[in-house]
Amino acid sequence: VPGDVLTLKDLAPASLDVIRFRAHEIAAVVINPLQAFHPNAPPPSDLVLASNVRGVSDSTREYKTWLEKMRKLCTDLGIALIFDEVYTGFRLAPGGAQEYFGVQ
């Protein structure tokens, strides 16, 4: 049912506010950590994913901070935080994006 899903922007304080205000309706937040390399843009191609290029830019550091805020918010509100690791998985680190960004 389309009304059961909220699509929010990465790195947007308003997204955290929506989760906070609608926490009673939210069972889980699903994050695609691949977006860290291209915030709010289409994901990179398979060729880029297969490469070993993992440049840490300002936006990547900003994404880590945002993930930390999201982790804290979800923990405080009792909402499950799920990392969609289908594309990233072991490509970022053996423990996936959670290990790469240091967010559990």
N, C-alpha and C positions, 0 to 999 in steps of 0.2 A: 504494500500500500504506500504510494508516494508520500502521503502525509506523515508516515512514520519515520522518515529520514530527514535529517537536517544536513545540508551541505554548507560548510563554513570555510572561510578563507584562512590559509596558513598565515602566521605572523600577525594576525589582526587582533588587537585587544578586544574589539567588539565580539569576536568569536568566543573568547573566554567569558565575556559577560553573558552571552546567550546561554552558554553551558551553565553558568552560575544561576541564572534566573530560571532556567527550565530544567534544573537538575532532577526535579521530581518526575519528569517525563523521560529521562535519559537512562538507559541501561548500560550503554557502552559508547566510548568514543574510539573510532577507528582512524588511525593515522597512517598515511603512506609516506614513510621517511625518505623515499626517493625525491620527494618534492624539495628536500633541503638543498639540492643542487640547482633547482630551477623553481623557486617559490612562486606559487600561483601561475604556473605556466604548464604547458603540456610536458609529459615526461620525455626524457631523452630517448634516443633510438637504442636498439639492441646493441649496435656497434659501440656506442658510448658506454653502455652498461658493461660490456665485455672487456673494456679497457681497464687498465690499472690506474688511470688518472683520477685521483681523488683530491683535488685541490681544495684547501680549506680557505674559503674566502670570508669576507665580512658577513655575507649573507648566511654562510654555513654556521659561523659562530652565533649569529643572531638566531638561527633556527634551533641550535642547541639550547640556548637560553629559553626560547619559546617552548621547547619540549619539556624543559625542567618546570616551567610554570604550569604547563598542561598536566604533567605528572602530579604536581602538588595539588592542583585544583581537583583532579579526578580522585585522588586519594582522600582529600578532605571531604569530598561530597559522596564518597562511596560508589563511584562510577568506575567500571572497568575501563582501562586504557589498553587498546589493542594496536600493536604495530603490524601493519600489512607488509609482510616481508617477502611477498611473492617475487618481486623484482630485485630487491636489495639483498636479502638473506645473507649468505656468507660473503658476498662480494665486497661489503664494507669492512667486515671483521668476522672472525669465527663465531661470535655471538650476535651477529647481525647489527642492525642500526642501534639497538639498545646498548650494545657494548661500545660501538663507535662513538655514540653521543654521550655515553655514561648515564643513561636514563633507564631505569628498570620499571 
